[in-house]
């Protein structure tokens, strides 16, 4: 998979140790989710059982943004894997917990821990 440079946001994707890492920037909402979906569509062409989301630069997520994340969760789940998220700001973690997504995602404190797959 080739590296996809960030457009006007919200995502950039690089493979680290064979694992796609999707860095999410700014808001993931009604305006940016379609761009995010287009940027991450290439992930679904491959059969990645594990995808990591870097939320360190994420400032907001709406229900539409959660739907975009759910697409990635379903992709990894269908391949017997899991989606992980790391460096999650407190306001984003609160939305993840309120929505019940913590049961669907592996949550890690940082990138290194996420890449190692250690419980967060």
Backbone as ProteinMPNN parsed JSONL, in Angstrom:
{"seq_chain_A": "XXXXXXXXXXXXXXXXXXXXXXXXXXXXXXXXXXXXXXXXXXXXXXXXXXXXXXXXXXXXXXXXXXXXXXXXXXXXXXXXXXXXXXXXXXXXXXXXXXXXXXXXXXXXXXXXXXXXXXXX", "coords_chain_A": {"N_chain_A": [[0.843, -1.18, 0.0], [0.554, 2.191, -0.811], [1.711, 5.358, 0.501], [-0.632, 7.748, 1.413], [-0.917, 11.097, 0.945], [-1.871, 13.762, 3.19], [-4.889, 15.421, 2.483], [-7.017, 18.108, 2.349], [-7.353, 17.598, 4.932], [-9.227, 15.005, 6.405], [-7.468, 12.893, 7.009], [-4.452, 10.927, 7.003], [-2.539, 8.241, 5.749], [-0.297, 5.746, 6.63], [1.79, 2.849, 6.381], [2.982, 0.991, 9.031], [5.195, -1.293, 10.162], [3.785, -3.113, 8.617], [1.186, -2.576, 9.28], [-1.628, -0.635, 8.696], [-1.746, 2.75, 9.598], [-3.907, 5.166, 10.421], [-3.974, 8.5, 10.534], [-5.886, 10.859, 12.08], [-7.037, 14.095, 11.626], [-8.166, 17.091, 13.141], [-11.636, 17.788, 12.872], [-14.029, 15.159, 12.68], [-16.695, 14.923, 11.051], [-19.96, 15.783, 9.676], [-19.169, 17.308, 7.455], [-16.444, 16.611, 6.986], [-16.365, 13.798, 7.04], [-17.148, 12.455, 4.562], [-14.86, 12.988, 2.996], [-12.894, 11.76, 4.54], [-13.838, 9.115, 4.345], [-13.414, 8.656, 1.617], [-10.645, 8.908, 1.549], [-9.862, 6.73, 3.09], [-10.821, 4.567, 1.719], [-9.129, 3.012, 0.123], [-8.026, 1.243, 1.921], [-9.816, -0.819, 2.122], [-9.473, -2.315, -0.099], [-7.469, -4.011, 0.371], [-6.799, -6.832, 2.495], [-6.693, -6.189, 5.352], [-6.284, -7.288, 8.608], [-5.882, -5.806, 10.793], [-6.05, -2.493, 11.761], [-4.907, 0.678, 12.679], [-5.889, 3.634, 14.383], [-4.848, 6.895, 14.685], [-5.519, 9.2, 16.942], [-4.483, 11.527, 17.941], [-4.427, 14.145, 16.909], [-7.044, 14.718, 16.6], [-9.982, 16.589, 17.016], [-12.737, 16.613, 17.305], [-15.602, 14.497, 17.09], [-18.447, 13.434, 15.385], [-21.69, 11.78, 15.182], [-21.789, 10.983, 12.537], [-19.096, 10.857, 11.942], [-18.404, 8.763, 13.653], [-19.702, 6.714, 12.322], [-18.08, 6.498, 10.076], [-15.742, 5.545, 11.263], [-16.765, 3.139, 12.17], [-17.06, 1.738, 9.774], [-14.415, 1.019, 9.253], [-13.91, -0.565, 11.494], [-15.693, -2.69, 10.997], [-14.535, -3.74, 8.674], [-12.026, -4.785, 9.605], [-12.979, -6.606, 11.469], [-14.391, -8.438, 9.889], [-12.283, -9.772, 8.833], [-11.286, -11.208, 10.852], [-9.902, -9.703, 12.695], [-9.01, -6.732, 14.579], [-9.722, -3.268, 15.169], [-7.716, -0.649, 16.28], [-7.257, 2.207, 18.398], [-5.362, 5.064, 19.235], [-3.685, 7.421, 21.456], [-5.815, 9.108, 22.285], [-7.672, 12.022, 22.634], [-9.184, 13.423, 25.62], [-11.875, 14.436, 25.237], [-12.688, 13.121, 22.938], [-12.433, 10.464, 23.692], [-14.447, 10.368, 25.594], [-16.761, 10.533, 23.958], [-16.461, 8.16, 22.533], [-16.76, 6.305, 24.606], [-19.374, 6.917, 25.57], [-20.868, 6.262, 23.339], [-20.512, 3.556, 23.218], [-18.492, 2.465, 21.753], [-16.086, 1.616, 22.817], [-16.175, -1.069, 23.234], [-15.883, -2.061, 20.749], [-13.492, -1.208, 19.749], [-9.936, -1.438, 20.205], [-8.31, 0.266, 22.657], [-5.526, 2.294, 23.05], [-2.789, 3.78, 24.857], [-0.69, 5.008, 23.452], [1.223, 5.21, 20.34], [3.34, 3.326, 20.138], [2.601, 1.302, 21.986], [0.221, 0.529, 20.812], [1.116, -0.497, 18.328], [2.509, -2.691, 19.261], [0.435, -4.118, 20.206], [-0.327, -4.379, 22.825], [-2.431, -4.485, 25.684], [-4.267, -1.566, 26.509]], "CA_chain_A": [[0.0, 0.0, 0.0], [1.337, 3.408, -0.876], [1.36, 6.392, 1.45], [-1.573, 8.725, 0.884], [-0.659, 12.355, 1.636], [-3.073, 14.405, 3.687], [-5.512, 16.406, 1.595], [-7.427, 19.232, 3.172], [-7.682, 16.814, 6.105], [-8.941, 14.738, 7.801], [-6.693, 11.683, 7.29], [-3.293, 10.477, 6.235], [-2.353, 6.818, 6.019], [1.023, 5.144, 6.395], [1.92, 1.503, 6.935], [4.085, 0.841, 9.979], [5.316, -2.722, 10.482], [2.734, -3.817, 7.898], [-0.132, -2.216, 9.824], [-2.025, 0.717, 8.321], [-2.004, 3.703, 10.676], [-4.684, 6.274, 9.889], [-3.903, 9.677, 11.408], [-7.081, 11.688, 11.902], [-6.77, 15.48, 12.034], [-9.299, 18.008, 13.255], [-13.002, 17.313, 13.097], [-14.579, 14.095, 11.852], [-18.115, 15.263, 11.157], [-20.731, 15.742, 8.443], [-18.405, 17.922, 6.368], [-15.181, 15.934, 6.707], [-16.485, 12.335, 6.964], [-17.059, 11.945, 3.189], [-13.462, 13.062, 2.568], [-12.241, 10.686, 5.288], [-14.252, 7.843, 3.741], [-12.712, 8.536, 0.331], [-9.221, 8.714, 1.841], [-9.633, 5.408, 3.683], [-11.401, 3.534, 0.85], [-8.064, 2.122, -0.355], [-7.786, 0.212, 2.936], [-10.752, -1.926, 1.937], [-9.016, -3.112, -1.235], [-6.563, -5.003, 0.961], [-7.454, -7.607, 3.554], [-6.0, -5.899, 6.605], [-7.008, -7.714, 9.802], [-5.615, -4.848, 11.872], [-5.864, -1.102, 11.356], [-4.8, 1.558, 13.847], [-6.296, 5.024, 14.217], [-4.116, 7.851, 15.522], [-6.466, 10.271, 17.253], [-3.778, 12.582, 18.677], [-4.754, 15.473, 16.365], [-8.491, 14.764, 16.408], [-10.569, 17.55, 17.952], [-14.184, 16.437, 17.447], [-16.202, 13.43, 16.289], [-19.909, 13.407, 15.435], [-22.23, 10.453, 14.883], [-21.397, 10.672, 11.158], [-17.704, 10.451, 12.057], [-18.397, 7.429, 14.252], [-20.081, 5.786, 11.255], [-16.878, 6.288, 9.264], [-14.869, 4.663, 12.045], [-17.418, 1.834, 12.186], [-16.724, 1.07, 8.503], [-13.084, 0.429, 9.426], [-14.08, -1.638, 12.485], [-16.334, -3.829, 10.31], [-13.552, -4.313, 7.756], [-11.075, -5.622, 10.334], [-13.736, -7.68, 12.105], [-14.692, -9.434, 8.857], [-11.046, -10.472, 8.554], [-10.866, -11.854, 12.089], [-9.013, -8.824, 13.443], [-9.562, -5.64, 15.377], [-9.264, -1.911, 14.927], [-7.239, -0.007, 17.492], [-7.151, 3.668, 18.375], [-4.397, 5.465, 20.266], [-3.496, 8.853, 21.731], [-7.165, 9.662, 22.167], [-7.931, 13.147, 23.533], [-10.271, 13.128, 26.564], [-13.216, 14.713, 24.721], [-12.992, 12.082, 21.953], [-12.615, 9.243, 24.477], [-15.785, 10.448, 26.202], [-17.74, 10.188, 22.918], [-16.277, 6.726, 22.272], [-17.347, 5.572, 25.728], [-20.829, 7.139, 25.602], [-21.465, 5.562, 22.195], [-20.286, 2.123, 23.349], [-17.455, 2.025, 20.815], [-14.937, 1.034, 23.505], [-16.289, -2.521, 23.095], [-15.569, -2.393, 19.361], [-12.132, -0.744, 19.476], [-8.888, -1.59, 21.206], [-7.853, 1.625, 22.972], [-4.144, 2.277, 23.514], [-2.332, 5.107, 25.283], [0.244, 5.621, 22.51], [1.484, 4.474, 19.109], [4.205, 2.169, 20.398], [1.791, 0.277, 22.636], [-0.733, 0.056, 19.803], [1.835, -1.335, 17.365], [2.85, -3.928, 19.941], [-0.809, -4.819, 20.487], [-0.5, -4.582, 24.276], [-3.66, -3.898, 26.233], [-4.054, -0.187, 26.924]], "C_chain_A": [[0.884, 1.237, 0.0], [0.855, 4.412, 0.171], [0.451, 7.393, 0.759], [-1.343, 10.024, 1.633], [-1.959, 12.989, 2.129], [-3.6, 15.411, 2.669], [-5.833, 17.613, 2.457], [-7.803, 18.748, 4.564], [-8.82, 15.909, 5.692], [-8.005, 13.561, 8.05], [-5.442, 11.575, 6.434], [-3.036, 9.042, 6.667], [-0.924, 6.42, 5.683], [0.991, 3.732, 6.964], [3.159, 1.468, 7.817], [4.089, -0.624, 10.401], [4.185, -3.526, 9.831], [1.321, -3.523, 8.365], [-0.483, -0.806, 9.355], [-2.325, 1.558, 9.562], [-2.658, 4.916, 10.034], [-4.632, 7.412, 10.902], [-5.077, 10.584, 11.075], [-6.79, 13.079, 12.452], [-8.057, 16.276, 12.106], [-10.609, 17.307, 13.539], [-13.347, 16.164, 12.149], [-16.092, 14.201, 11.998], [-18.783, 15.198, 9.786], [-19.959, 16.283, 7.248], [-17.198, 17.074, 5.99], [-15.301, 14.415, 6.532], [-16.469, 11.816, 5.522], [-15.636, 11.975, 2.629], [-12.67, 11.944, 3.245], [-12.569, 9.333, 4.664], [-13.537, 7.615, 2.411], [-11.228, 8.248, 0.557], [-8.939, 7.312, 2.37], [-10.163, 4.266, 2.813], [-10.349, 2.542, 0.362], [-7.763, 1.01, 0.642], [-8.64, -1.026, 2.685], [-10.408, -2.784, 0.721], [-8.067, -4.219, -0.779], [-7.318, -5.716, 2.08], [-6.715, -7.428, 4.874], [-6.827, -6.374, 7.793], [-6.827, -6.733, 10.96], [-5.348, -3.481, 11.269], [-5.824, -0.277, 12.628], [-5.195, 2.975, 13.471], [-5.515, 5.885, 15.201], [-5.026, 9.051, 15.734], [-5.807, 11.473, 17.916], [-4.109, 13.99, 18.191], [-6.25, 15.644, 16.104], [-9.105, 15.7, 17.451], [-12.052, 17.335, 18.212], [-14.605, 15.24, 16.606], [-17.712, 13.46, 16.501], [-20.381, 11.977, 15.17], [-21.874, 10.037, 13.452], [-19.935, 10.224, 11.136], [-17.571, 9.061, 12.669], [-18.775, 6.375, 13.21], [-18.88, 5.477, 10.367], [-15.891, 5.364, 9.97], [-15.442, 3.249, 12.069], [-17.153, 1.06, 10.895], [-15.37, 0.357, 8.627], [-13.152, -0.739, 10.416], [-14.67, -2.879, 11.821], [-15.352, -4.52, 9.371], [-12.595, -5.251, 8.497], [-11.773, -6.816, 10.989], [-14.042, -8.801, 11.108], [-13.458, -10.254, 8.488], [-10.457, -11.108, 9.817], [-9.952, -11.01, 12.955], [-9.748, -7.763, 14.229], [-8.994, -4.323, 14.881], [-8.841, -1.337, 16.272], [-7.188, 1.493, 17.305], [-6.204, 4.07, 19.494], [-4.277, 6.978, 20.339], [-4.817, 9.613, 21.604], [-7.348, 10.815, 23.145], [-9.148, 12.854, 24.422], [-11.677, 13.36, 25.997], [-13.635, 13.681, 23.674], [-13.23, 10.752, 22.674], [-13.997, 9.221, 25.125], [-16.865, 10.052, 25.196], [-17.668, 8.69, 22.608], [-16.943, 5.901, 23.366], [-18.862, 5.705, 25.776], [-21.525, 6.352, 24.498], [-21.301, 4.046, 22.272], [-19.195, 1.582, 22.439], [-16.243, 1.418, 21.513], [-14.993, -0.49, 23.458], [-15.863, -2.978, 21.698], [-14.122, -2.084, 18.987], [-11.183, -1.171, 20.586], [-8.313, -0.199, 21.426], [-6.479, 1.544, 23.629], [-3.707, 3.685, 23.913], [-1.445, 5.807, 24.251], [0.51, 4.69, 21.327], [2.307, 3.218, 19.347], [3.424, 1.017, 21.006], [0.8, -0.323, 21.633], [-0.051, -0.873, 18.8], [2.227, -2.681, 17.967], [1.613, -4.746, 20.287], [-1.049, -5.09, 21.955], [-1.769, -3.887, 24.745], [-3.355, -2.52, 26.8], [-4.59, 0.128, 28.212]], "O_chain_A": [[1.861, 1.305, 0.745], [-0.27, 4.321, 0.663], [0.735, 7.833, -0.355], [-1.549, 10.069, 2.846], [-3.021, 12.772, 1.546], [-2.83, 16.162, 2.07], [-4.984, 18.078, 3.217], [-8.509, 19.446, 5.292], [-9.338, 16.111, 4.594], [-7.755, 13.24, 9.212], [-5.386, 12.062, 5.304], [-3.288, 8.675, 7.815], [-0.412, 6.716, 4.603], [0.256, 3.451, 7.91], [4.246, 1.866, 7.399], [3.1, -1.129, 10.932], [3.687, -4.492, 10.408], [0.366, -4.146, 7.903], [0.285, 0.127, 9.59], [-3.059, 1.134, 10.455], [-2.051, 5.605, 9.214], [-5.182, 7.3, 11.998], [-5.241, 11.02, 9.935], [-6.353, 13.228, 13.593], [-8.929, 16.154, 11.245], [-10.682, 16.368, 14.332], [-13.0, 16.193, 10.968], [-16.688, 13.654, 12.926], [-18.231, 14.624, 8.847], [-20.089, 15.761, 6.141], [-16.951, 16.841, 4.807], [-14.418, 13.803, 5.931], [-15.819, 10.802, 5.27], [-15.251, 11.085, 1.87], [-11.871, 11.264, 2.601], [-11.681, 8.501, 4.475], [-13.105, 6.5, 2.12], [-10.629, 7.444, -0.157], [-7.866, 6.766, 2.113], [-9.963, 3.1, 3.155], [-10.644, 1.357, 0.203], [-7.292, -0.058, 0.249], [-8.233, -2.145, 2.999], [-10.984, -3.856, 0.532], [-7.893, -5.228, -1.462], [-8.355, -5.242, 2.544], [-6.182, -8.383, 5.439], [-7.955, -5.917, 7.977], [-7.523, -6.813, 11.972], [-4.517, -3.337, 10.372], [-6.61, -0.502, 13.548], [-4.877, 3.456, 12.383], [-5.523, 5.63, 16.405], [-5.272, 9.825, 14.809], [-6.507, 12.357, 18.409], [-4.075, 14.935, 18.979], [-6.666, 16.606, 15.46], [-8.781, 15.609, 18.635], [-12.581, 17.811, 19.217], [-14.04, 14.991, 15.541], [-18.196, 13.505, 17.632], [-19.569, 11.076, 14.961], [-21.678, 8.85, 13.191], [-19.578, 9.31, 10.392], [-16.723, 8.272, 12.251], [-18.231, 5.271, 13.215], [-18.683, 4.334, 9.954], [-15.277, 4.503, 9.34], [-14.696, 2.272, 11.996], [-17.033, -0.164, 10.931], [-15.209, -0.77, 8.159], [-12.525, -1.776, 10.201], [-14.201, -3.993, 12.056], [-15.336, -5.748, 9.282], [-12.378, -6.383, 8.066], [-11.211, -7.909, 11.051], [-13.96, -9.98, 11.453], [-13.583, -11.323, 7.89], [-9.288, -11.495, 9.847], [-9.295, -11.532, 13.855], [-10.942, -7.878, 14.507], [-7.933, -4.274, 14.259], [-9.526, -1.518, 17.279], [-7.088, 1.986, 16.182], [-6.235, 3.488, 20.578], [-4.694, 7.709, 19.441], [-4.91, 10.623, 20.907], [-7.202, 10.628, 24.352], [-10.045, 12.115, 24.016], [-12.579, 12.562, 26.251], [-14.825, 13.396, 23.538], [-14.132, 9.999, 22.305], [-14.638, 8.173, 25.195], [-17.787, 9.315, 25.542], [-18.697, 8.035, 22.442], [-17.615, 4.91, 23.079], [-19.563, 4.717, 25.996], [-22.628, 5.839, 24.688], [-21.893, 3.324, 21.47], [-18.997, 0.369, 22.362], [-15.437, 0.759, 20.856], [-13.964, -1.144, 23.626], [-15.524, -4.144, 21.496], [-13.592, -2.635, 18.022], [-11.567, -1.256, 21.752], [-7.874, 0.446, 20.474], [-6.283, 0.836, 24.617], [-4.202, 4.67, 23.366], [-1.434, 7.035, 24.167], [0.078, 3.537, 21.316], [1.991, 2.158, 18.807], [3.576, -0.128, 20.58], [0.575, -1.533, 21.615], [-0.593, -1.926, 18.465], [2.271, -3.691, 17.265], [1.719, -5.926, 20.622], [-1.875, -5.931, 22.306], [-2.124, -2.819, 24.246], [-2.345, -2.314, 27.473], [-4.47, 1.265, 28.669]]}, "name": "protein", "num_of_chains": 1, "seq": "XXXXXXXXXXXXXXXXXXXXXXXXXXXXXXXXXXXXXXXXXXXXXXXXXXXXXXXXXXXXXXXXXXXXXXXXXXXXXXXXXXXXXXXXXXXXXXXXXXXXXXXXXXXXXXXXXXXXXXXX"}
